[in-house]
């Protein structure tokens, strides 16, 4: 529940501070884009700066774990 509140809060902050996205050529610059809460949360999770940073951090950590395990694995050497 706490994580959902953070996501909803991030979605609100993201879309209250950013100008509306153009959804089609028919939308003029003066018309705000109407989003449901689900669409706002989906966009925040997809494009949010904090979320992208967190994903990058997780990817980096996974790479470091793989690198650490590689040192513990046996090495096979040979020549032909």
C-alpha positions as CSV (number, residue, x, y, z in Angstrom):
1,X,0.0,0.0,0.0
2,X,2.9,2.3,0.8
3,X,4.5,1.7,-2.5
4,X,1.2,2.4,-4.3
5,X,0.9,5.7,-2.5
6,X,4.4,6.6,-3.6
7,X,3.7,5.7,-7.2
8,X,0.4,7.7,-7.2
9,X,2.2,10.6,-5.6
10,X,5.0,10.5,-8.2
11,X,2.4,10.3,-11.0
12,X,0.6,13.3,-9.6
13,X,3.8,15.3,-9.3
14,X,5.0,14.2,-12.7
15,X,1.9,15.2,-14.5
16,X,1.2,18.4,-12.6
17,X,4.6,19.8,-13.4
18,X,4.9,18.6,-17.0
19,X,3.0,20.2,-19.8
20,X,0.4,17.8,-21.3
21,X,1.5,15.3,-23.9
22,X,0.0,15.6,-27.4
23,X,-2.0,12.5,-28.1
24,X,-2.9,13.2,-31.6
25,X,-2.7,15.9,-34.3
26,X,-6.2,17.0,-33.4
27,X,-5.3,18.1,-29.9
28,X,-4.4,21.8,-29.8
29,X,-1.8,23.2,-27.4
30,X,-4.5,24.8,-25.2
31,X,-6.4,21.6,-24.6
32,X,-5.2,19.6,-21.5
33,X,-4.8,15.9,-21.9
34,X,-7.3,13.9,-19.8
35,X,-5.8,10.9,-18.1
36,X,-7.3,8.3,-15.9
37,X,-5.4,7.5,-12.7
38,X,-4.3,4.1,-14.2
39,X,-2.9,5.9,-17.3
40,X,-1.1,8.4,-15.2
41,X,0.4,5.7,-13.0
42,X,1.4,3.7,-16.2
43,X,3.1,6.7,-17.7
44,X,4.8,7.5,-14.5
45,X,6.1,4.0,-14.2
46,X,7.2,3.9,-17.9
47,X,8.7,7.4,-18.2
48,X,9.3,8.6,-14.6
49,X,12.9,9.7,-14.0
50,X,13.0,8.1,-10.5
51,X,11.8,4.8,-12.0
52,X,14.3,4.8,-14.8
53,X,17.1,5.6,-12.3
54,X,15.9,2.7,-10.1
55,X,15.8,0.3,-13.0
56,X,19.4,1.3,-14.0
57,X,20.5,0.8,-10.4
58,X,19.0,-2.7,-10.3
59,X,20.6,-3.6,-13.7
60,X,24.0,-2.4,-12.4
61,X,23.6,-4.4,-9.2
62,X,22.7,-7.5,-11.1
63,X,25.8,-7.1,-13.2
64,X,27.9,-6.7,-10.1
65,X,26.4,-9.9,-8.6
66,X,27.2,-11.8,-11.9
67,X,30.8,-10.4,-11.8
68,X,31.2,-11.5,-8.2
69,X,29.9,-15.0,-8.9
70,X,32.2,-15.3,-11.9
71,X,35.2,-15.1,-9.6
72,X,34.1,-18.1,-7.7
73,X,33.6,-20.3,-10.7
74,X,36.3,-22.7,-11.9
75,X,38.4,-21.7,-15.0
76,X,39.0,-24.1,-17.8
77,X,42.2,-23.6,-19.8
78,X,43.6,-25.7,-22.6
79,X,45.5,-25.6,-25.8
80,X,45.3,-27.4,-29.1
